[in-house]
Amino acid sequence: MGKHRNRKYLKYLTNKAIKYYFANPEDNNMKELAAKFNLPQQKLSQALSVELKKRVDNSLPRRCLNY
């Protein structure tokens, strides 16, 4: 049985995968991303949805609507 990965390392991998996701828009296949960074697909999907929500909330048109 392999060595368990701690939360800090998993968070580091998910952040790295998210940066790769936005830097390479042509490689946005979830299965390939999960395999490339050795992450569970569900964890990667959750992290991407949180990041997308954060980016939408911080977008300029969204902030202007609140005024």
C-alpha positions as CSV (number, residue, x, y, z in Angstrom):
1,M,0.0,0.0,0.0
2,G,1.3,3.4,-0.9
3,K,2.0,6.3,1.4
4,H,-1.0,8.5,2.2
5,R,-0.9,12.1,1.0
6,N,-1.6,14.8,3.5
7,R,-4.1,17.7,3.1
8,K,-1.4,20.3,2.5
9,Y,0.0,18.3,-0.4
10,L,-3.4,17.6,-1.9
11,K,-4.2,21.4,-1.7
12,Y,-0.9,22.1,-3.4
13,L,-1.8,19.7,-6.2
14,T,-5.3,21.1,-6.7
15,N,-3.9,24.6,-6.9
16,K,-1.4,23.5,-9.4
17,A,-4.1,21.8,-11.5
18,I,-6.3,24.9,-11.3
19,K,-3.5,27.1,-12.6
20,Y,-2.9,24.6,-15.4
21,Y,-6.6,24.6,-16.2
22,F,-6.8,28.3,-16.8
23,A,-3.4,28.6,-18.4
24,N,-4.2,25.9,-21.0
25,P,-7.8,26.3,-22.2
26,E,-7.4,23.7,-24.9
27,D,-6.6,20.9,-22.3
28,N,-9.8,21.1,-20.2
29,N,-10.7,17.4,-20.0
30,M,-11.4,16.6,-16.4
31,K,-10.3,13.0,-16.6
32,E,-7.0,13.9,-18.2
33,L,-6.4,16.6,-15.7
34,A,-7.1,14.3,-12.8
35,A,-4.8,11.7,-14.2
36,K,-2.0,14.2,-14.9
37,F,-2.0,15.6,-11.4
38,N,-2.9,12.3,-9.7
39,L,-6.0,13.7,-8.0
40,P,-9.5,12.3,-7.6
41,Q,-11.8,13.6,-10.2
42,Q,-14.4,14.6,-7.7
43,K,-12.0,16.7,-5.6
44,L,-10.7,18.4,-8.8
45,S,-14.2,19.2,-9.9
46,Q,-15.1,20.7,-6.5
47,A,-12.0,22.8,-6.5
48,L,-12.7,24.1,-10.0
49,S,-16.3,25.0,-9.1
50,V,-15.1,27.0,-6.0
51,E,-12.5,28.8,-8.1
52,L,-14.9,29.6,-10.9
53,K,-17.4,31.0,-8.3
54,K,-14.7,33.1,-6.8
55,R,-13.7,34.5,-10.2
56,V,-17.3,35.3,-11.1
57,D,-17.9,37.1,-7.8
58,N,-14.7,39.1,-8.3
59,S,-15.4,40.0,-11.9
60,L,-15.9,43.7,-12.7
61,P,-19.4,43.5,-14.0
62,R,-20.5,41.5,-11.0
63,R,-19.0,44.1,-8.6
64,C,-20.7,46.9,-10.5
65,L,-24.1,45.3,-10.2
66,N,-23.8,45.5,-6.4
67,Y,-23.7,49.3,-6.4
